[in-house]
Amino acid sequence: MEKILIVGGGYAGFYAAWGLEKKLRRGEADVTLVDPHGYMTYQPFLPEVTAGSIEARHVMVSLRRHLRRTTIIAGHTTSIDHAHRTATVRTNDGAIREIVYDTIVVTAGAVTRTFPVPGISEEAIGLKHVEEAVAIRDQLLTAFDRAALLPPGVERRRLLTVTVVGGGFTGVEVFGELLSLATSLLRSYPELSRDDVDFHLIDANNRILPEVTDEPGHWVVRHLEGRGGHVHLGTQVVSAADGRIMLSTGESYGNGLLIWAAGNGSNPVVARNTDLPVDERGLVRVRADLRVGSDDAMVPHAWAAGDNAAVPDLASPVPGARTVPNAQHAVRQGKLLAKNLVADLRGKKVQPYLHHSLGVVATLGIGRGIFQYKRLVIKGFLAWLMHRGYHVLAVPTWERKVRVLLVWVSAVFFGRDIIPLATVQRPRAAFLAGGDPFAGADDDAVSRPELSVVRDAS
Ligand SMILES: Cc1cc2nc3c(=O)[nH]c(=O)nc-3n(C[C@H](O)[C@H](O)[C@H](O)COP(=O)(O)OP(=O)(O)OC[C@H]3O[C@@H](n4cnc5c(N)ncnc54)[C@H](O)[C@@H]3O)c2cc1C
């Protein structure tokens, strides 16, 4: 039996494995998928998780529940030696395993791009994983609790200051969603006022949302500023150390929550630990049919797609263009991977990848959004409805669609859930201290759960 190994069970990997399960005949191939998580993350919902509009677990699609004929290995692929058809995997229990395969499918996605700015590794939280979204939500909610105990002043404002670095879709969406959450939270905190809350969006370019044209991009800036946010364009963070943001403009302020959304970096396994061909950005070179290599030099038995691959964009009039890293492409590439792998196994013709963009849509917080398809631009409530409608249809499996929808519907009647779960980082505290979950906690451990995890690990 052909042994197919899929590295990464996100959009592209999950859809490839799902498609293979539907198409493969019994005994035709044996499929193994390696991913450190037991689930695929529906990343477009992460900004709404930070704002408490979607339950964290509802954005995760269980691999074992939906991939019943695939062998799932919980682990991190550390290197791929395609010449010897071997992948090395560090399983989640720390063991090292060598997996021998016939065909490899590389769908490990991208990582958050970072820069060597002082304070980033200690202070910033990315937004690619559900754990990060939950930590952001809990940190903001806990900051409100703590700020309400303080008199008006510098420390109270610092706690309620949020900085988002990166004006792409991720940065703008999380900024809009958190601004919406913070504004609505003020109703539950009579001790606090709008002046205590301070939001900064920072981008090194002179505009945000490169995926939309200039006018809607400017509209989004005006819209966010109209809601009290500060948008710093053509600006870089030069330091984030010790809870203080220093900008390239010379401005500086105390900061409570720092979210880093400055774009994609290449996956280290793909960029550095494989003998497959990679381009100058650290992406696997693939042909239009998603086989690794080029038209003149194809690498046999190797396929790749999604954010870790440089896929030719046949829909673009620009010669040499590659598909942009987004879910629209990753899903379709994953489905095509399954079709092409099966066709190849049966000695049939494989198809090239061709997809014309369906447009872009972003949430800017409850009731607000932006949509663009070619020259058609829709702003405000209708765009937000389109965002929700599109994504609830796009999240894989009916079970997840229904769960997400039910939470949205219940929020219409009861509002969003504003209870933080930061104390789950210290599950034994209440039990050891006679019921007080905060006993013995220093400030950071409770209000900044991601820091306490780092401390526990060290
Ligand atoms: C906050 C946010 C909002 C977004 N919103 C939108 C949107 O509205 N519309 C849109 O089109 N796109 C959106 N995107 C982009 C979209 O989510 C990505 O383009 C898409 O997830 C890429 O799919 P992928 O399969 O390539 O990678 P991923 O979905 O990231 O999956 C990669 C998988 O590989 C696993 N992995 C990584 N390294 C290894 C390894 N070494 N070994 C084994 N497994 C590994 C990871 O655990 C992960 O499960 C958004 C992204 C983010 C972060």
The ligand as an SDF file (V2000), in Angstrom:
LIG
                    3D

 53 58  0  0  0  0  0  0  0  0999 V2000
   -6.2860   35.7100   12.9010 C   0  0  0  0  0  0  0  0  0  0  0  0
   -6.3670   35.2380   11.4840 C   0  0  0  0  0  0  0  0  0  0  0  0
   -7.4610   35.5730   10.6990 C   0  0  0  0  0  0  0  0  0  0  0  0
   -7.5320   35.1290    9.3790 C   0  0  0  0  0  0  0  0  0  0  0  0
   -8.6300   35.4700    8.6300 N   0  0  0  0  0  0  0  0  0  0  0  0
   -8.7100   35.0260    7.3570 C   0  0  0  0  0  0  0  0  0  0  0  0
   -9.8610   35.3370    6.5830 C   0  0  0  0  0  0  0  0  0  0  0  0
  -10.7890   36.0180    7.0470 O   0  0  0  0  0  0  0  0  0  0  0  0
   -9.9170   34.8450    5.3100 N   0  0  0  0  0  0  0  0  0  0  0  0
   -8.9150   34.0810    4.7650 C   0  0  0  0  0  0  0  0  0  0  0  0
   -9.0160   33.6560    3.6190 O   0  0  0  0  0  0  0  0  0  0  0  0
   -7.8130   33.7910    5.4900 N   0  0  0  0  0  0  0  0  0  0  0  0
   -7.6770   34.2380    6.7600 C   0  0  0  0  0  0  0  0  0  0  0  0
   -6.5620   33.9290    7.4990 N   0  0  0  0  0  0  0  0  0  0  0  0
   -5.4680   33.1510    6.8820 C   0  0  0  0  0  0  0  0  0  0  0  0
   -5.7390   31.6490    6.9320 C   0  0  0  0  0  0  0  0  0  0  0  0
   -6.1790   31.2510    8.1900 O   0  0  0  0  0  0  0  0  0  0  0  0
   -4.4530   30.9190    6.5490 C   0  0  0  0  0  0  0  0  0  0  0  0
   -4.0630   31.3680    5.2790 O   0  0  0  0  0  0  0  0  0  0  0  0
   -4.6910   29.4070    6.5100 C   0  0  0  0  0  0  0  0  0  0  0  0
   -4.8950   28.9430    7.8180 O   0  0  0  0  0  0  0  0  0  0  0  0
   -3.4950   28.6700    5.9020 C   0  0  0  0  0  0  0  0  0  0  0  0
   -3.7600   27.2980    5.9130 O   0  0  0  0  0  0  0  0  0  0  0  0
   -2.5630   26.2560    6.0230 P   0  0  0  0  0  0  0  0  0  0  0  0
   -3.1700   24.9040    5.9930 O   0  0  0  0  0  0  0  0  0  0  0  0
   -1.5170   26.5830    5.0350 O   0  0  0  0  0  0  0  0  0  0  0  0
   -1.9000   26.5250    7.4530 O   0  0  0  0  0  0  0  0  0  0  0  0
   -2.5630   26.4000    8.8800 P   0  0  0  0  0  0  0  0  0  0  0  0
   -4.0400   26.4740    8.8100 O   0  0  0  0  0  0  0  0  0  0  0  0
   -1.8270   27.3990    9.7090 O   0  0  0  0  0  0  0  0  0  0  0  0
   -2.1760   24.9340    9.3350 O   0  0  0  0  0  0  0  0  0  0  0  0
   -0.8540   24.5100    9.5210 C   0  0  0  0  0  0  0  0  0  0  0  0
   -0.8950   23.3050   10.4440 C   0  0  0  0  0  0  0  0  0  0  0  0
    0.3900   22.7240   10.4650 O   0  0  0  0  0  0  0  0  0  0  0  0
    0.7440   22.3920   11.7830 C   0  0  0  0  0  0  0  0  0  0  0  0
    2.2050   22.4220   11.8560 N   0  0  0  0  0  0  0  0  0  0  0  0
    3.0220   23.4880   11.8560 C   0  0  0  0  0  0  0  0  0  0  0  0
    4.3070   23.1050   11.9150 N   0  0  0  0  0  0  0  0  0  0  0  0
    4.2810   21.7440   11.9330 C   0  0  0  0  0  0  0  0  0  0  0  0
    5.2890   20.7660   12.0010 C   0  0  0  0  0  0  0  0  0  0  0  0
    6.5800   21.1020   12.0360 N   0  0  0  0  0  0  0  0  0  0  0  0
    4.9260   19.4660   12.0390 N   0  0  0  0  0  0  0  0  0  0  0  0
    3.6080   19.1020   11.9980 C   0  0  0  0  0  0  0  0  0  0  0  0
    2.6170   20.0000   11.9360 N   0  0  0  0  0  0  0  0  0  0  0  0
    2.9490   21.3000   11.8950 C   0  0  0  0  0  0  0  0  0  0  0  0
    0.0620   23.4380   12.6430 C   0  0  0  0  0  0  0  0  0  0  0  0
   -0.1440   22.9360   13.9620 O   0  0  0  0  0  0  0  0  0  0  0  0
   -1.2440   23.6450   11.8840 C   0  0  0  0  0  0  0  0  0  0  0  0
   -2.2500   22.7830   12.3490 O   0  0  0  0  0  0  0  0  0  0  0  0
   -6.4800   34.3490    8.8260 C   0  0  0  0  0  0  0  0  0  0  0  0
   -5.3700   34.0180    9.6180 C   0  0  0  0  0  0  0  0  0  0  0  0
   -5.3070   34.4500   10.9330 C   0  0  0  0  0  0  0  0  0  0  0  0
   -4.1140   34.0800   11.7790 C   0  0  0  0  0  0  0  0  0  0  0  0
  1  2  1  0
  2  3  1  0
  2 52  2  0
  3  4  2  0
  4  5  1  0
  4 50  1  0
  5  6  2  0
  6  7  1  0
  6 13  1  0
  7  8  2  0
  7  9  1  0
  9 10  1  0
 10 11  2  0
 10 12  1  0
 12 13  2  0
 13 14  1  0
 14 15  1  0
 14 50  1  0
 15 16  1  0
 16 17  1  0
 16 18  1  0
 18 19  1  0
 18 20  1  0
 20 21  1  0
 20 22  1  0
 22 23  1  0
 23 24  1  0
 24 25  2  0
 24 26  1  0
 24 27  1  0
 27 28  1  0
 28 29  2  0
 28 30  1  0
 28 31  1  0
 31 32  1  0
 32 33  1  0
 33 34  1  0
 33 48  1  0
 34 35  1  0
 35 36  1  0
 35 46  1  0
 36 37  1  0
 36 45  1  0
 37 38  2  0
 38 39  1  0
 39 40  1  0
 39 45  2  0
 40 41  1  0
 40 42  2  0
 42 43  1  0
 43 44  2  0
 44 45  1  0
 46 47  1  0
 46 48  1  0
 48 49  1  0
 50 51  2  0
 51 52  1  0
 52 53  1  0
M  END
$$$$
